[in-house]
Amino acid sequence: MTSLHSSPRFSVVMPLYNKAAHVRAAIESALAQTKPAHEILVIDNGSTDGGRELVAAMEDARIRLLDLSTPGPGGYAGRNIGIRAARGDWIAFLDADDLWQPDHLAVLAEGIGADRDARAVATRFEHRFDDRTQLQRIAPQLDQARSLDLADFLAAWLAVRECPMWTGAIAIRNDTLFEAGLFPEGRAVRGGDKDLWLRVLAKGRLRYDPRITAIFHRDSDNKVSKSTTTLDLPCLVGTARALMADATAGEAALLRRLVNQEIAHYARYAMKYPGRTAIGLGDLYLPEGAGTAALLLAAKLIPASLRQSGHALRNRLRARA
């Protein structure tokens, strides 16, 4: 068995933009792994809060500090710079405001050893809010460690409306990332991770382990997801349509459902923004997307003030439940 599987070398890629309050803890969690990381590449994107200086002062030979020339949030471009500079054969991702449990890389390595043909490995994770925690929702078939092909992956995603892969709880083969085309920098400001996961799964299997080894901080400083909107077509729609050309009938049906599901997700959250969604009814797959069509029409036709007040009321009721 090659070292790619028997002793994988993990390059940890971490984009950084104004996360001074969190980045030290994130890096320390990567340094504390029982399966040591080969290197930790931090790609700063013009931070102005002292975060870059904090990283530069950390004394560990495995930390490599790189720079992204264009200032501002640029997680996809930063990750791509890290991938291109990485020396490991597997790339693990950790954002500068998230954390790993000490066994995270060890569990990923175990998954790599269990399936030599896997192109990606993933674990379960915990959403952590200021006032509560919530486990990643997973389909019943993921209660035990298993390998998933594209159809299995899509079915697990659709079953609970939550992708089995999250950036901070995965590792992907270095060569597979280049085959799949890397993150869609310049093509999306959000949702580009899911787009890449689809392209990766089109290349080979995912090995999933339900052990909880990562923490996704949802209310940390400077979250990109809180500064971008869901008014445009989800990035993954184009990729899903391209995959249908060579998909089996079963895979194509699942991809159609995924497109509709992601559009419904975007339309639902578009209710809270003053602008109107640019997603059209023609972007849906019908007739199975009829319910989503009604939601999309509501996002387009209801006045912004009514949409926003209704969204706020819905959130208040959910918080009380």
C-alpha positions in Angstrom: 0.0 0.0 0.0 1.4 3.4 -1.0 2.1 6.2 1.5 -0.9 8.0 0.0 -3.1 5.6 1.9 -0.9 4.0 4.6 0.7 7.2 5.9 -1.1 10.2 4.3 0.6 13.6 4.5 -2.0 16.3 5.3 -1.4 19.8 4.1 -3.8 22.1 6.1 -5.1 25.1 4.1 -6.5 28.1 6.0 -7.6 31.3 4.4 -7.4 34.4 6.7 -9.1 37.7 6.5 -9.6 39.7 9.7 -10.0 36.8 12.1 -7.5 37.9 14.8 -9.9 36.9 17.5 -10.0 33.3 16.4 -7.0 32.4 14.2 -4.6 31.4 17.0 -7.0 28.9 18.5 -7.7 27.5 15.0 -4.0 27.0 14.2 -3.4 25.6 17.7 -6.1 23.0 17.1 -4.3 21.9 13.9 -1.0 21.8 15.7 -2.4 19.6 18.5 -3.4 16.7 16.2 -2.5 13.2 17.3 -1.8 12.5 13.6 0.5 15.5 12.9 -0.1 17.8 10.0 2.7 17.8 7.4 2.2 21.6 7.1 -0.2 24.4 7.8 -0.6 27.0 5.0 -2.2 30.2 6.1 -3.1 32.5 3.2 -3.7 36.1 4.4 -5.9 38.4 2.2 -4.8 41.8 3.5 -6.0 41.5 7.1 -6.1 44.8 8.9 -6.9 43.6 12.4 -3.4 42.1 13.3 -4.3 38.6 12.4 -1.5 38.2 10.0 1.0 39.4 12.6 -0.4 36.9 15.1 0.3 34.0 12.7 3.8 35.3 11.8 4.7 35.3 15.5 3.8 31.6 16.0 6.9 29.5 16.2 6.3 26.2 14.4 8.2 25.2 11.3 5.1 23.7 9.9 3.3 27.0 9.5 3.7 28.7 6.2 2.3 32.2 5.8 1.3 33.2 2.2 -0.4 36.2 0.9 -3.3 36.9 -1.5 -2.7 40.1 -3.4 -6.3 41.4 -3.7 -7.5 42.6 -0.3 -10.9 41.7 1.0 -12.7 38.4 1.7 -11.4 35.8 -0.8 -11.7 32.4 0.7 -11.9 30.5 -2.6 -8.9 32.3 -4.1 -7.0 31.8 -0.8 -7.7 28.1 -0.7 -6.6 27.7 -4.3 -3.3 29.4 -3.5 -2.8 27.1 -0.6 -3.6 24.0 -2.7 -1.2 25.0 -5.4 1.6 25.5 -2.8 0.8 22.4 -0.8 3.4 19.6 -0.5 1.1 17.0 1.0 -0.8 14.3 -0.9 -4.1 15.1 0.9 -5.5 18.6 1.5 -7.5 19.3 4.7 -9.3 22.6 5.1 -9.8 24.6 8.3 -11.1 28.2 8.3 -9.5 30.6 10.7 -12.5 30.7 13.0 -13.2 27.0 13.3 -11.6 24.2 15.4 -10.6 20.6 15.2 -10.7 18.0 17.9 -7.3 16.4 18.5 -8.2 13.2 16.6 -9.5 14.9 13.5 -6.7 14.1 11.1 -6.2 10.6 12.7 -9.9 9.7 11.9 -9.5 11.1 8.4 -6.3 8.9 8.0 -8.3 5.9 9.2 -10.9 6.5 6.5 -8.2 6.9 3.8 -6.8 3.5 4.9 -10.2 1.9 4.8 -10.9 2.8 1.2 -7.9 3.0 -1.1 -10.0 4.3 -4.0 -11.6 7.2 -2.0 -11.0 10.6 -3.4 -12.2 12.4 -0.3 -12.8 11.7 3.4 -15.2 13.4 5.8 -16.3 13.3 9.4 -19.3 14.6 11.2 -19.1 18.0 12.9 -20.8 20.3 15.4 -22.5 23.6 14.6 -21.6 26.0 17.5 -23.7 29.1 17.9 -23.4 31.7 20.7 -26.3 30.2 22.6 -26.5 26.6 21.5 -24.8 23.7 19.7 -26.3 21.5 16.9 -24.9 18.3 15.4 -24.6 18.0 11.6 -27.8 16.4 10.4 -26.9 13.2 8.6 -29.0 10.6 6.8 -29.6 7.3 8.6 -27.2 5.4 6.3 -24.3 7.5 7.6 -24.7 6.4 11.2 -21.8 4.0 10.5 -18.6 4.6 8.5 -19.1 3.9 4.8 -18.0 4.8 1.3 -20.3 6.8 -0.9 -20.4 7.0 -4.7 -22.0 10.0 -6.4 -25.5 8.6 -6.2 -25.1 7.6 -2.5 -23.7 11.1 -1.8 -26.6 12.9 -3.4 -29.2 10.6 -1.7 -27.7 11.3 1.7 -27.6 15.1 1.0 -31.3 15.1 -0.2 -32.5 13.0 2.7 -31.7 15.7 5.3 -31.2 18.8 3.1 -27.6 19.1 4.5 -24.5 18.3 2.5 -22.5 15.4 4.0 -19.3 17.3 3.4 -18.4 20.6 5.2 -15.1 22.4 4.4 -13.7 22.2 7.9 -14.3 18.4 8.3 -12.9 16.9 5.1 -9.7 16.1 3.2 -9.4 15.6 -0.5 -6.6 14.1 -2.5 -4.3 16.7 -3.9 -4.4 15.3 -7.4 -8.2 15.0 -7.4 -8.5 18.7 -6.6 -6.6 19.6 -9.7 -8.6 17.1 -11.8 -11.9 18.5 -10.4 -10.8 22.1 -11.1 -10.3 23.7 -7.6 -12.6 26.2 -5.9 -14.6 28.5 -8.3 -12.8 31.7 -7.5 -14.2 34.6 -9.5 -17.4 32.6 -10.2 -19.0 32.6 -6.8 -18.9 34.4 -3.5 -20.8 31.7 -1.6 -21.8 28.1 -2.3 -18.6 27.4 -4.2 -17.6 24.6 -1.7 -20.6 22.5 -2.6 -19.9 23.1 -6.2 -16.4 21.6 -5.8 -17.7 18.7 -3.8 -19.9 17.7 -6.7 -17.0 17.8 -9.1 -14.9 15.8 -6.7 -17.5 13.1 -6.2 -17.8 12.8 -10.0 -14.2 11.6 -9.9 -14.6 9.0 -7.2 -15.9 8.0 -3.8 -16.2 9.8 -0.5 -15.4 7.9 2.8 -17.6 9.2 5.6 -17.0 8.6 9.3 -19.8 9.8 11.7 -17.4 10.5 14.6 -17.6 14.2 15.5 -14.1 15.8 15.1 -14.7 19.4 14.0 -16.5 22.5 15.3 -18.1 25.0 12.9 -18.4 28.4 14.6 -21.6 30.0 13.2 -21.4 33.4 15.1 -17.8 34.3 14.9 -16.3 37.6 13.7 -16.5 38.6 10.0 -18.5 35.7 8.6 -18.6 35.8 4.8 -22.0 34.0 4.9 -23.4 37.0 6.8 -22.1 39.6 4.3 -23.3 37.9 1.0 -26.8 37.2 -0.3 -28.6 34.3 -1.8 -30.2 36.4 -4.6 -28.3 34.8 -7.5 -28.5 31.3 -8.9 -26.6 28.8 -6.7 -23.1 28.1 -8.0 -23.6 24.4 -8.1 -26.5 24.5 -10.6 -24.2 24.8 -13.6 -22.1 22.0 -12.4 -25.0 19.7 -11.7 -26.3 20.3 -15.2 -22.9 19.6 -16.7 -22.7 16.3 -14.8 -26.1 15.2 -16.1 -24.6 14.8 -19.6 -22.7 11.7 -18.5 -24.9 10.7 -15.5 -26.9 7.5 -15.2 -30.7 7.9 -15.1 -30.7 7.6 -11.4 -27.9 10.1 -10.9 -29.6 12.6 -13.2 -32.8 12.3 -11.2 -31.0 13.0 -8.0 -29.1 15.9 -9.6 -32.4 17.4 -10.7 -33.8 17.2 -7.2 -30.6 18.8 -5.8 -30.9 21.8 -8.1 -34.5 22.3 -7.0 -33.6 21.9 -3.3 -30.7 24.4 -3.5 -32.9 26.9 -5.3 -35.6 26.5 -2.7 -32.9 27.1 0.0 -31.8 30.3 -1.8 -35.4 31.5 -2.4 -36.3 31.0 1.3 -33.3 33.1 2.5 -33.9 35.7 -0.2 -36.9 36.7 1.8 -34.7 38.6 4.2 -32.9 40.8 1.7 -34.3 44.0 0.2 -33.3 43.1 -3.3 -35.2 40.6 -5.5 -33.9 37.2 -6.5 -32.4 36.8 -9.9 -33.4 33.1 -10.1 -36.0 32.4 -12.7 -38.7 29.8 -12.9 -36.8 28.4 -15.9 -33.9 27.5 -13.7 -36.1 24.9 -11.9 -36.8 21.3 -13.0 -40.5 20.7 -13.3 -43.0 19.2 -12.5 -41.1 18.0 -9.4 -40.2 21.6 -8.5 -43.7 22.9 -8.4 -43.6 23.7 -4.7 -40.3 25.5 -5.1 -41.8 27.5 -8.0 -44.4 28.9 -5.6 -41.7 29.8 -3.1 -39.7 31.5 -5.9 -42.7 33.5 -7.1 -43.3 34.7 -3.5 -39.6 35.9 -3.3 -40.1 37.7 -6.5 -43.5 39.3 -6.1 -44.0 40.1 -2.4 -42.8 43.6 -1.5 -39.5 43.7 0.3 -40.9 45.1 3.6 -43.5 42.3 3.8 -40.9 39.6 2.9 -38.5 40.8 5.5 -41.1 41.2 8.3 -42.4 37.7 7.5 -38.9 36.2 7.6 -38.2 37.9 11.0 -41.5 36.6 12.4 -40.6 33.1 11.2 -37.3 33.2 12.9 -38.8 34.4 16.2 -41.4 31.6 16.2 -38.7 29.0 15.5 -36.6 30.4 18.3 -39.5 29.9 20.7 -40.2 26.4 19.6 
